Amino acid sequence: MLFFRRIFLLLLLGFNLNSCGTYFNQPIQQQNARIGELTPKSTVLQEFPLPIEPVVVGVYNFKDQTGQYKSVENGSTFSTAVSQGATTMLVKALEDSKWFTPIERENLGNLLNERNIIRTTREEYRKNNNPNEPNLPPLLYAGVLLEGGIISYDSNIVTGGLGARYFGVGGSTQYREDRITVYLRAVSTSNGKILKTVYVSKTILSQAVNASLFRYVNFQRLLEVETGFTKNEPVQLAMKDAIEKSVEALIIEGIEDKLWSTKDGEQTNKALIEVYQKEKKLEEATLLYDREQTPKDFQNVFSAMGSAPLLNGDYSKKRLGLSYGLGYSRKITSNLDLSLKANHLTLEGGNTYSKDFVEASLNADIFILPYEKFTPYVYGGVGYLFDLDERQNAIRKINPVFKLQVGAGLLFLVSSRVGIKAFAENNFTFSDELDLAVNGKRDDFYYNFGIGLNYYFGRSSTVKILDTGTKTLE
């Protein structure tokens, strides 16, 4: 029973430490109204360098274009998946940035009606009391219109979880990820030209964690314990974050295209653009599920390997041997390499059998995820085993043995030039004399388990180095 209690306590401690902010701040009473929360981009906009002069912009309608309703497990709902107040959020982000002077356009009819009331009232006052009453000042007009909206809300793009239970003690976690996408474009009111368009996406995470204990602690005494929490990222905050990020991107890309400039001048402009371009290249190289893509920049690979072969022959006793060697690979396509390998191989078996070979092989390596830092791969090919043992009187010399090999492995890129790999392979020799004992109908074969170090050289001609120091494929 003590063992199960320890497991339960470890489960509790694990998820409490991981999400203690949520678990130890559970709401137990009503809360007063509070000022709205800031997102990470709210602070960025508020601290942004000031412009030479704010741009007067109008936002007529920045709306939800998804037409999507909130998903529920049972039945239907008429609640929309995202807030319908995107225009208000955008105006607030523009105001916080201090780069724009937003003017009222969403409810322009209300504004014009009120101005007509003011104008009529002043006309009456001017006629009866003060003929010098000034006219109503004209409305500001926008040099730039901001258009766009929320164009996508994708539910359950990733779902999953993990759980375990043993003798009534268990825990589990579940998660779900949604995704919201925002487009924002700036349009010149003088000629209708679209000056710039930016695109931003934001994921929305929902997570549930629980742990439970269900045990009989004594005769007719049952102990049940359950605890857990569910945490849902507010859609409104995710939407606000995406809109604020789109405003930041619009400002910097406008600086890059010389539509506007910071008050501090060219040096600050260049620093903002450089940081933004690095972030943009990284984001463009990252797939939907936050997997960074790393192009294979080099054509050639030099490898050093060490492994432990296990002979499966006619001896009942199996022993691990030792192997080490070098290899060379040449990139053929993005996910296919041809490789040559030469190993010194010591096979062992039984109580006394030990024999040295040189292994030479040619393989085709297929990488499952060629543009990622961590990728599984499979390979196969042909080769020969050459006997190195010169003790002719003690051990019979074996002729070169033809073989086939297939294997699988994992490759992790430490940097653009260095990789670490682990692999396991099966070698079919088509000979029953490898262990100097002929018995039965099955040919001898051996497994090989090892690790290796890759060094990449000879830059690919399809890779272009940009001025910013980042890389892209031509």
N, C-alpha and C positions, 0 to 999 in steps of 0.2 A: 504494500500500500504506500510506503514511503517513496518508492520509485515513481509511482504514478503522480503523487503529489508534487514531486520535483519537476516532472514533465509539465504539469499544469502551471506551476509557478513560472517556469521558463517561458512558456507560451505567453502568459500574462505579461511578464517583464519585457518580452520581445516587442509585442505590438504597442505596449504602453510607452516604451522608450522611443519607438519609431514615430508615434503620433501623440505624444504626451500633451501637446498643446490642445488637441481636440478632446482627449479623454479626461484630462483634469480640469477642463473648463466647461463642464456640462451645464446647460441652462436649467436653473431650478426656480427662477422667478422671472416676472415680467421685466422687460428692459425699457428704458426711456428712449425717446427718439434721439438720434445721433446724426451728426454731420456725415455725409456720404464718405465711404472708404476711398482711399487712393489706390491706384494700380501702380506697378513699377514704372509705367510710361508717364503717369501723371507728374511725377517728380522730374523726369527727364524734360518734359515740355516746359515746366515751370522754371527750370534752370537753364533753358536753352539760351545761347547768345542772342542779343537783341538785333533786330534788323535795322537797316538804314531808315526805312520808313514802312510802317505797316501797310499791308495791301487790303483795300476795301473789297470784301467778298460777300456774295449772297448765296444762301442755301435755301432753295425753294422746297425741296423734298428729298431727304436722304432716307429712303424707306426700306422696309423688309420686302424683298423681291422673291423670297423663297416660296411664299404661300403655304408654308408647312405648319401643321398643327402639332401640339405636344403629344408625344407618343405615350400610351398607357398600356398596361398589360391586358386589361379586360375592358371592353366597351369602347367608347369614343369620347373625344373631348373637343370643344371648340376654342380652347385656349391655344394661342399661337406659340410656336417653339421659341421665338425670340421676342424681345421687347419691341413695341411699336414706336418707341421714343428715340429712334436713332438720330433724327435731326437735332433734337435738343442736345444729345451727347456730343455730336459733331460740333455744334456751336460752342459748347463749353470747352472742348479741346482747342478750338481755334482761339478762343479768348485766353486760355491758359498759356498758349504758346507766345503771345504778344507779337506774333508775326502778321496777324490778320485783324482787321476791324470788321467783325461780322455785322451785317445789317439785317433787319427783320424782313423776311420774305416768305416764311412758312405760312403766316397768317396775314398776308398783305391786305386782304379785303378788310379785316378788322382795323388795321392801321389807317387805311384810306378813309373808311367811314368815320373814324375818330377825327381825322384831319378835316373832313368836311364839316363836322360839328363845330370844331374850333373856328374854321373859316367863317361859317354862318354866324356864330356868336360874335366874332370880331366885327363882322359887317354891321350887325345890329348895334353894337357898342359904338362903332365909328360914326354911324348916322346920328345917334342920339346924344352922344357925350363927347367923343374925342375924334375929330376928323383926321388927326395925325397918327392914329393907331397903326403900328407897322404891320406889314403883311406877314403871313406865315412863311418861315424860311423853307426853301425847297428841300426835298428828300435827298439823301445821299444816293448816288447810283454806284453800282458795283462794277469795278473793272474786270473782275474775275467771278465766274459762277462755279460753284462746286457741286458736282453731280455724282451719281453712283448710288450705292446702297449695299445692303446685305444680300449677297447673291446665292448663298448656299448655307444650309445647316444640315450636316450629315450626322445621323445618330448611329451609335454603336459601331464606329469604325474599328475599334479594338475592344474586345471583351475577353475576360479570362479570370483565373483565380487559382488558388492552391489550398489544399486542405489535407489533414491527416487525423486519424482517430485510432486509438489503441486501448482496448479494455475500458471503454467509457471515457477516456481522456482525449480531447481533440481540440483543434482550432482550424480556422479557415479564413481566407481572405478572397474577396472578389473585387474586380474593378471594371469600369466601363469608360470609354473615351468617346466624346462627340467632337465635332469640328465645325467652326463657324468661319465664313470667308467674307471679306469686305473688299469692294472696289471703290476707289475714289479718283475722280478726274477733275482737272482744272480746265475751264473753258474761257477763252477770251471773249468778252462781250463786244469788243470793237469789230472783230471779223469772224467770230464763231470758231476759231481754230482751237483744237484740243491741245493745250500746252503740255500736259503731263498726265499720265495715268499710273496709279500705284495699286498694288494688290497685296493684301495681308490676310493671313489665316491664323486662327488661335484654337487650340484644343481645350476641351472642357472635361475635367476628370471627376468621376464619381467612384467612391471607394467604400467598401464595407469590410470590417474586421470583427471576428468574434472568436471566443474561446469558451469551452464548456467542460464540465466534469460531471459524470454520472456513474456513481459507484455505491455498492452496498458496503457500508463501513462496519456493520454489525448485524446480528440477526434482527430482521424486520426494521432495520435502520438504513434508509436510503438517503444519500447525499447528492443533491443536484445544485450545480453552480453554473451560471451563465453570465457572460459579460461581453461587451463589444460596442461598436459604434459604426455609424455610416456618415460619410463626409461627401457632400456634393458641392462642387465649385459653382458659385452663382453665375447663371448665364448672363445676367446684366453686367457683372464685372468683367467677364470674358469679352463681351461685346464692347464695353467701354475701352478695354485694353487694346483691342484690335483697331478701333477707330482712332485712338490716340497714336498708336504706332503708324497708322496710315498718314496721319497729319505730319508726324515727324519725317516719314519717308518723302512726303510731298515737298516739304521744306528743303530737305537736303538735295533731292533730285532737281528741284528748281534752282538751287544754288549752282549745281553742277552744269545746268543748261543756261546759266547766267540770266535767269528770269528775275532774280532778286539777289540780295547779298546781305551778309552780316554787317553790323556797324563797325566791327573790329577790323574788317578788311580781308585781303587775300589770304593771309597766313591762317586765319581762323577758318575761312572757307575751305582751304585745302585740307586742314586737319579733320574737319567734319566729313568731307567727301571720302578721305582715305579710310577712316574708321567704318563708314557706312558701306563702302565698296567691299571691304574685307568681310563684313557681316553678310552682305548680299551674296558674295561668292560662296561662302560657307553654307548659307541657306539653300542656294541653288544646287549645291552638291549633296544635299540631304534629302532622302526620300520621305514619303508620307509618314512612315512610322519611326521617324527620328533616327534613321540609319544614314550615317555620313558616308558619302561615296568618295573613294580614293582611286583616281585613275592609275593604271599601271604605267608609270612614266619611263620604265627601262625595258630594253629588249632582252637583256641577258641576266642570268642568275648563276652565281657560284655558290655551291652548298658544301657544308661539312656535316657529317652525320655520325652518330654512334647508336648502336642498337644491340639487342639481345635476341639471337635466333634460337628457336626451339625445334629440334629435330623430331619428326614423327616418322619413325622407321620401324625396324623389326625388334628393337629393344623395348622391354616393358618399362624400364626406368627412363624418365625424361629429365634432361638437365639443360639449363640455359647456357648458351655459349656467348661469344663476344664478337662483335663486328664493328668496324669503323671504316669510313671511306669518304670520297669526294664525289661531287657531281656538277654537271653543267646543264643549264636549261636555256632554251631559246623560245621567246614568245612568238606564236604563230597567229593567234587571234586574241581577243580580249580575255577569253576564258579557256584557251587551249595552249599548252606548252609541250614541246618535245624535250626530253631530258635524257642525258647519258650519265651513267653512274658506275663507279668502280669501288668495290669494297674488299677489304681483307676479312675473311669469314672463318670463324672457328666453330665447328659443329661438335657437340658432345652428346653422349648417350651411354646407357648401361653404366657399368662400373669403371670401365677403362677406355672406352672409345673416345678419341679426340682427334680431329683431323682439320687441317688448314686448307682453305680454298681462296682463290681470287674470284669474285663475282663481278661480271660485266653485264650490264643490262641497258636496254633502250625502252623508254616508257612514253606514253602519251598521258599528260596530266590534264584533267578537266576540273576547273574551279567553278563551284556552284554559284558563288556570289563574288564575281571577279572584281567589283568596284568597292568592296567593303574591307575594312581592316581585319575583320575576323571572318574567315570563310572555310567551310568544309571543301574537300576535294577528293576525287577518286582518280585512280590511275591503273594502267595495265600495260603490259609489253612482253618482250622476249629477252632472253639472256643466256649466258653460259657460265658454268662453274668449271674452273681450272684447278686441278689438284696441285698443291704446293709441297706436299709431304715427300721428302727425298729419302726417307728411311725404307729403301726398297726391300731390305731383308726382313724388316719387322712388320711393315704394313704394305699391302699391295697398292701399287699406283693405279689411280682411277683415270680413265680417259675423260676428256672434256664432256661435260654433261649439259645437254640442251634443256632449257626450262622456260616456263611461262610464269608470270607473276601478276597478281591483281592486289590492289590495296586501297585503303582510304586513310584520310588524315585530316588534320586541322591546321590552318595557317593563320598566324597573327602577325600583322605588320607593326613592328615597334616604331619604325619611321619609314620614310620613302625609300630608304636604302637597306634596311635591316628587317628581317622577318624570322620568326621562330615557328617551327613546325613539329608536330607529333604525328606518327603514322603507325599503321599496322598492316601487314601484308601476308599473303599466302603464296608460296613458291612451289609449283608443280614441276618435278624433275624428270618424269617419264623414265625413271631408272630405279631398280630395286637394289642396286649395288652401292648406293651412297654411303651406307653404314657398314659396308663390307660383309653384309649378311643377307642372303637371299632366302626369303621365307614368305610363303603365301603368294597371292596374286596381286596384291596392292603395291604400287610403286611408292618409293620413299618421297616425302615432301617435308617442308619445314616452314614454320611461321617466323616472322621477324617483327619485333616491336622496338621502336626507336624514337629519337628526337633529333632535330637538326637545326642548323643556323643558315639562313639565306643571306647572301649579299647581292644587291641589284646594281648593275652598271650598264653603260651604253644607252644613253637617253633615247627614247622613242622619237622618231621624226614627226609623229602625230601630236606631240605635246608642245604647246606654245607657252612660254613664260611671259606673263604680262608685266607691265611697268610697276604695278602695285605689289609684285612679289607673289601673286597667286597664280595658279595653273589652270588651264582649261584645254580641252581637246579642240583641235581645229576642225 
